[in-house]
Amino acid sequence: MRKPSRPLVLAVLAALSPLAFDGCVSVGVEKKPLPSPDESKPATGSVEVLIFETMEDRDAFRLVNFPVLSEIFLAQGGRESLVGRSMSGMWALPDLPPGRYRISVTKRITPEGDIEPLKDPSGKSFDLAAGQKTTLRVVLKKVPTGWIVLGAIAAAALIYLAVDAASKGKLPPLPLIPPDVVVGVVLMAASAAQPIPSAADVFPAPGSVVAARKVTVNFLLGAPLAPNGFDDDAILALGSLSGELAGTLSYQAEDQLLRFTPLTNFTPGETVTVTLDLEKIRAASGRSGEGKVSTWFRVAR
């Protein structure tokens, strides 16, 4: 049997070695300088979050088309404080002070409005410097473990062959991993924590089309509610064909989600408008919100 040529072996190892990183990577961190910083303002940085379902989606820049709960925390004095949270596949936080931050991505919302934990959720810490923009590319689905092991073996073999060849003067030593990319393990409407209730995001998003006949509407709040911190009539749902829609109201404190679940199915083809009266919800401080927040969506025929 003919022995494989050295170039062929190197080509195969080079193709397999990225799996060692794709398998264990859920978040990529890219850092770039901000354009033309305003010297009259305090030196700050910014964070951009991009969420993809698979590595292929990331490479093609196809953002997730479903809500994903993501949060960014600032670490100070051994404690963490929430600085932003969203259900969007693409969001940003401008004008952040330099420091140590962490992104947490743990759950998604299904087309029916149910909350579904992501597989192997965890967090990723990163440093933000003044005048810097940090982009976090989150990938939700990882490569199977078997491919990770195979990729790791290939990467180790490729490094060994490269060092051996370089020592013999046959190959200049080159970096095998892009130097400006930091990888770690993680699996995505920015809103800083507020002393009074506010709505940072909502699902279904305004103007969207839903296929499910019954959808739980989720309002992502900017501040935690007090115990029993909402009135039963804080949310009003109206269908263009069904009229007022009865439903139950609940609050999921862990994710700061105020949820309205209709008791009956929507009518195909109608437009549903759901309005949250912020004056009828109360934060842990006891203060009520101000104004109203609405979303509307069409029900597929």
C-alpha positions in Angstrom: 0.0 0.0 0.0 1.4 3.4 -1.0 2.3 5.7 1.9 0.4 9.0 1.9 2.5 12.0 0.8 3.5 14.5 3.5 1.6 17.4 1.8 -1.6 15.3 1.8 -1.2 14.4 5.5 -0.7 18.1 6.3 -3.7 19.1 4.3 -6.0 16.6 6.1 -4.7 17.6 9.5 -5.2 21.3 8.7 -8.8 20.6 7.7 -9.5 18.6 10.9 -7.7 20.8 13.4 -10.3 23.7 13.5 -12.8 21.1 15.0 -10.8 21.2 18.2 -11.8 24.9 18.6 -15.3 24.7 17.0 -16.3 22.0 19.3 -15.6 23.8 22.5 -16.3 27.4 21.3 -19.6 29.0 21.9 -18.5 32.7 22.0 -15.9 34.5 20.0 -14.6 37.9 21.3 -13.3 40.5 18.8 -11.9 43.8 19.9 -11.4 46.9 17.8 -10.8 50.6 18.5 -13.9 52.8 18.4 -13.8 55.4 15.5 -13.2 59.0 16.5 -13.8 59.0 20.3 -15.3 62.2 21.7 -12.6 63.6 24.0 -15.1 65.8 25.8 -16.8 62.8 27.2 -15.5 60.3 29.8 -13.5 57.5 28.1 -15.8 54.5 27.6 -16.2 51.4 25.4 -19.0 49.5 23.7 -20.2 45.9 23.5 -22.1 44.3 20.6 -23.8 40.9 20.9 -24.5 38.8 17.8 -26.2 35.4 18.3 -26.1 32.5 15.7 -27.6 29.0 16.0 -24.7 27.1 14.3 -21.1 27.8 13.2 -22.4 27.7 9.6 -24.9 30.5 10.4 -22.1 32.5 12.0 -19.9 32.2 8.9 -22.9 33.3 6.7 -23.9 35.9 9.2 -27.4 34.5 9.7 -28.7 35.7 13.1 -31.1 33.6 15.1 -34.8 34.1 14.1 -36.1 33.3 17.6 -35.7 35.2 21.0 -32.7 34.3 23.1 -32.3 35.6 26.7 -28.9 37.2 27.1 -27.4 39.4 29.8 -24.2 41.3 30.4 -22.8 41.9 33.9 -20.1 44.2 35.3 -17.8 42.7 37.9 -16.8 45.1 40.7 -15.4 44.3 44.1 -16.2 40.6 43.9 -19.8 41.3 42.9 -21.6 41.4 39.6 -24.2 44.0 38.5 -26.5 43.7 35.6 -25.8 46.4 32.9 -27.9 45.1 29.9 -30.2 42.4 28.8 -32.1 41.5 25.7 -34.1 38.8 23.8 -32.7 40.0 20.4 -30.2 38.2 18.2 -28.4 41.5 17.7 -28.0 44.2 20.3 -25.5 46.6 21.7 -24.5 48.6 24.8 -22.7 51.9 24.1 -20.8 54.1 26.6 -19.8 51.4 29.1 -17.0 52.1 31.6 -13.8 50.1 31.3 -13.7 46.9 33.4 -14.3 43.2 33.6 -17.6 42.0 32.1 -19.4 38.7 31.6 -22.1 37.6 29.1 -24.6 35.0 30.1 -26.9 33.2 27.6 -29.1 30.5 29.0 -32.5 30.3 27.5 -34.6 30.7 24.3 -38.3 31.4 23.7 -40.1 28.9 21.5 -42.6 30.0 18.8 -45.3 29.3 21.3 -43.8 31.7 23.8 -42.5 29.0 26.2 -39.1 29.3 27.9 -36.7 26.6 27.0 -33.3 26.1 28.6 -30.4 25.9 26.2 -28.0 22.9 26.3 -24.9 23.4 28.4 -25.4 27.1 29.2 -22.6 29.0 30.8 -20.9 32.4 30.8 -18.0 34.1 29.2 -15.9 36.8 30.9 -14.0 39.5 28.9 -12.2 42.8 29.5 -13.4 46.1 28.0 -11.0 49.0 27.6 -11.7 52.7 27.0 -12.0 53.6 23.3 -12.7 49.9 22.5 -15.5 48.1 20.8 -15.9 44.4 21.8 -18.0 42.2 19.6 -19.3 38.9 21.1 -20.3 36.3 18.5 -22.4 33.7 20.3 -23.0 30.2 18.7 -25.7 28.1 20.3 -25.0 24.6 18.8 -21.6 22.9 19.2 -19.8 20.2 17.3 -20.3 16.7 18.7 -17.6 15.5 21.2 -16.1 12.9 18.9 -15.2 15.5 16.4 -13.8 17.7 19.1 -11.4 14.9 20.2 -10.5 14.2 16.6 -9.8 17.9 15.9 -7.7 18.2 19.0 -5.5 15.2 18.0 -5.2 16.7 14.5 -4.2 20.1 15.9 -1.5 18.5 18.1 -0.1 16.5 15.2 -0.1 19.6 13.0 1.8 21.6 15.6 4.3 18.8 16.0 4.9 18.5 12.3 5.2 22.2 11.9 7.8 22.5 14.7 9.7 19.6 13.3 9.8 21.0 9.8 10.8 24.4 11.1 13.7 23.0 13.1 15.0 21.4 9.9 14.6 24.7 8.0 11.9 23.3 5.7 9.0 25.5 7.0 9.0 28.9 8.6 7.2 28.9 12.0 3.7 30.4 11.5 0.9 31.0 14.0 -1.7 28.2 13.7 -4.4 30.1 15.5 -5.6 33.6 14.6 -3.9 35.8 17.2 -6.8 38.3 17.7 -9.6 35.8 18.5 -10.3 34.8 22.1 -12.6 31.7 22.5 -14.4 30.3 25.4 -17.4 28.2 26.4 -20.9 29.8 26.2 -23.7 29.4 24.0 -27.7 36.0 23.1 -33.0 45.3 23.8 -30.1 46.4 25.8 -31.4 48.0 29.0 -29.6 49.0 32.2 -31.2 48.1 35.5 -33.9 50.7 36.3 -35.3 51.7 39.7 -38.8 51.7 38.3 -40.4 49.1 36.0 -39.7 49.4 32.3 -39.9 47.0 29.3 -36.6 46.3 27.5 -38.0 43.9 24.9 -41.1 41.9 24.0 -41.9 38.6 22.2 -43.6 38.4 19.7 -41.9 41.5 18.3 -44.1 44.2 16.8 -45.1 43.5 13.2 -44.2 39.8 13.3 -46.2 36.9 12.1 -46.9 33.9 14.3 -47.9 30.4 13.1 -49.0 29.0 16.5 -52.6 29.3 17.4 -51.8 30.2 21.0 -48.7 32.2 21.9 -47.5 33.3 25.4 -46.5 37.0 25.2 -43.3 37.8 27.1 -42.3 41.3 28.3 -38.7 41.5 29.3 -38.5 44.0 32.2 -35.6 46.3 33.0 -36.0 45.9 36.8 -37.2 43.1 39.1 -40.8 43.3 40.4 -41.8 43.2 44.0 -43.7 40.1 45.3 -47.2 40.3 43.9 -45.9 43.3 41.9 -48.5 43.3 39.2 -52.2 43.8 38.9 -54.3 41.1 37.2 -55.4 43.6 34.5 -51.9 45.0 33.9 -52.0 43.5 30.3 -54.8 43.9 27.8 -54.9 41.7 24.7 -57.2 42.5 21.8 -57.8 40.4 18.6 -59.0 42.2 15.5 -61.5 39.3 15.0 -61.7 37.8 18.5 -62.1 41.0 20.5 -60.7 41.1 24.0 -58.7 37.9 24.8 -58.8 36.5 28.3 -55.6 35.1 29.7 -53.5 34.5 32.8 -50.7 36.8 33.9 -47.5 35.4 35.6 -44.0 36.7 36.5 -40.8 34.7 36.1 -38.5 36.4 38.6 -35.4 34.6 37.5 -35.5 36.0 34.0 -37.6 39.2 34.8 -40.3 38.1 32.3 -43.9 39.2 32.7 -45.9 36.6 30.8 -49.4 36.7 29.3 -50.9 33.3 28.3 -54.2 33.5 26.4 -56.9 31.0 27.5 -58.3 30.5 23.9 -56.7 30.1 20.5 -56.2 33.1 18.2 -58.4 33.4 15.0 -56.4 32.7 11.9 -55.7 35.9 9.9 -56.4 38.3 12.8 -54.0 40.9 14.2 -53.4 40.7 18.0 -52.4 43.7 20.0 -51.1 43.2 23.5 -50.5 46.2 25.8 -48.7 46.4 29.1 -49.7 49.2 31.5 -46.5 50.0 33.3 -48.5 51.9 36.0 -50.0 48.6 37.1 -46.7 46.9 37.9 -44.4 47.7 40.8 -40.6 47.3 41.2 -38.9 45.9 44.3 -38.6 49.6 45.5 -42.4 49.8 45.5 -42.5 52.4 42.7 -44.8 51.9 39.7 -43.8 52.4 36.1 -45.0 55.1 33.7 -46.8 54.9 30.4 -47.7 51.8 28.3 -45.8 49.4 26.0 -47.5 47.5 23.2 -46.7 44.9 20.6 -48.8 43.6 17.7 -48.5 40.6 15.5 -50.4 38.8 12.8 -51.7 35.3 13.1 -51.0 33.1 10.0 -54.0 31.7 8.2 
